[in-house]
Every structure is written in structure tokens, then in C-alpha cells.
């Protein structure tokens, strides 16, 4: 019966890269989170950028829906509250 070779314990200095299962983006996220804890302005800037990207995607989706309804012959009514009502014509 053969003995298996014992692995030497690994001494790790940085905990972000200690685990080989941690993906590089996770290590970057952890470093970013730690930096944001030290400087709250960084977190505020990141949230503002994410909000602007999400708003742009939302508005693009609304414009695409509007164009599709117009193409299909729906009547489009914009309300003062900011909502849009799509009414199917009676003949179709």
C-alpha cells in the first residue's frame, strides 16, 4: 500500500486571492467594497453610474415597445402623469 504525498500548507498573505475558487472579478469586487468602506464618496459615485445605466436601458425598452405598438396599429395616448395608454383599434 503506497502512501500519498502530503501537501505542504500554503501561507497566504492576501485573503482576497487565498481561495483558488474565488474568481478574479470577485477579488476585484471585494477590493472595491473595502475601498468604498473607507471612502463613502466612491460608493455614491458607483451607485449614481449604475442608476444612469439602468435608466437608459429602461427608456430604450419603453421606446422599443412604443414603436412596436405603433407598427401594429395601436392608438398611443400619453397621459400627463407620464404613463402611456395603448388602445387597439375597433376594426382590428
HUWOBEL-V691672 format. One record per helix or strand. SS is the DSSP state (2 for helix, 1 for strand). FROM is the first residue (numbers start at 1). TO is the last residue. If there is no record, write none. Layout:
ss->{SS | SS}
from->{FROM | FROM}
to->{TO | TO}
//
This chain:
ss->{2 | 2 | 2 | 1 | 1}
from->{15 | 24 | 40 | 75 | 84}
to->{17 | 38 | 71 | 78 | 87}
//
